Amino acid sequence: MAGDWIKMEATTPDKPEVLAIAARMGWSDPDYAVGKLFRVWRWFDQQTIDGNARGVTLALLDSIAGVAGFADAMRDVGWLVEDAGGIR
């Protein structure tokens, strides 16, 4: 059960990147962005060994987050890197 935890920094909801993601998505409440970030981070934690998601697309991450354009917003603030091999 101890492996089922993800540590989140207490300042995460107030980070400029979170506020930028929320603004890009058209959300007035950054808590929406934090919830979607948690979903994506949880997926990476469960499905990757080193944070490199080979063969994964931004569209798949949007599906995981449950909203179109979310992975683009993460990429735009530097919280995702997309290359020919996948996403990290």
C-alpha positions as CSV (number, residue, x, y, z in Angstrom):
1,M,0.0,0.0,0.0
2,A,2.9,2.4,0.6
3,G,3.7,2.4,-3.1
4,D,0.3,4.0,-3.8
5,W,1.2,7.4,-2.7
6,I,2.3,10.4,-4.8
7,K,4.0,13.3,-2.9
8,M,2.8,16.7,-4.1
9,E,4.5,20.0,-3.1
10,A,2.2,22.2,-0.9
11,T,2.8,25.1,-3.2
12,T,1.8,23.3,-6.4
13,P,-1.6,25.1,-6.8
14,D,0.1,28.5,-6.7
15,K,2.9,27.7,-9.1
16,P,3.1,30.0,-12.2
17,E,3.0,26.9,-14.4
18,V,-0.3,25.7,-12.9
19,L,-1.8,29.1,-13.2
20,A,-0.6,29.3,-16.9
21,I,-2.1,25.8,-17.6
22,A,-5.4,26.9,-16.0
23,A,-5.5,30.1,-18.0
24,R,-4.7,28.3,-21.2
25,M,-7.5,25.9,-20.6
26,G,-9.9,28.7,-19.8
27,W,-10.4,27.7,-16.2
28,S,-10.7,30.4,-13.5
29,D,-10.0,27.9,-10.7
30,P,-6.4,26.5,-10.8
31,D,-7.6,23.5,-8.7
32,Y,-9.0,22.1,-11.9
33,A,-5.5,22.1,-13.4
34,V,-4.1,20.5,-10.2
35,G,-6.6,17.7,-10.4
36,K,-5.8,17.0,-14.0
37,L,-2.0,17.2,-13.3
38,F,-2.5,14.6,-10.6
39,R,-4.2,12.2,-13.1
40,V,-1.3,12.6,-15.5
41,W,1.4,12.3,-12.9
42,R,-0.3,9.2,-11.4
43,W,-0.4,7.6,-14.8
44,F,3.3,8.3,-15.4
45,D,4.1,7.0,-11.9
46,Q,2.2,3.7,-12.5
47,Q,3.1,3.1,-16.1
48,T,6.7,4.2,-16.5
49,I,9.9,3.3,-14.8
50,D,11.9,6.4,-15.5
51,G,9.2,9.0,-16.5
52,N,9.8,8.3,-20.2
53,A,6.6,7.2,-22.0
54,R,7.9,5.8,-25.3
55,G,5.3,5.8,-28.0
56,V,2.8,7.8,-26.0
57,T,1.1,10.8,-27.7
58,L,-0.3,14.0,-26.4
59,A,-3.7,12.8,-27.4
60,L,-3.4,9.8,-25.1
61,L,-2.4,12.0,-22.2
62,D,-5.4,14.2,-23.0
63,S,-7.5,11.1,-22.7
64,I,-5.9,10.3,-19.3
65,A,-6.5,13.8,-18.1
66,G,-10.1,13.7,-19.5
67,V,-9.8,17.0,-21.4
68,A,-8.6,17.9,-24.9
69,G,-5.6,20.3,-25.0
70,F,-4.3,19.6,-21.5
71,A,-1.1,17.9,-22.6
72,D,-0.3,20.8,-25.0
73,A,-0.7,23.1,-22.0
74,M,1.7,21.0,-19.9
75,R,4.2,21.0,-22.8
76,D,3.8,24.8,-23.2
77,V,4.9,25.4,-19.6
78,G,7.8,22.9,-19.9
79,W,6.2,20.2,-17.8
80,L,6.2,17.7,-20.7
81,V,8.8,17.1,-23.4
82,E,7.7,15.5,-26.6
83,D,10.2,14.0,-29.0
84,A,10.2,11.4,-31.8
85,G,10.3,8.6,-29.2
86,G,7.4,9.7,-27.0
87,I,6.9,11.9,-24.0
88,R,8.8,12.6,-20.8
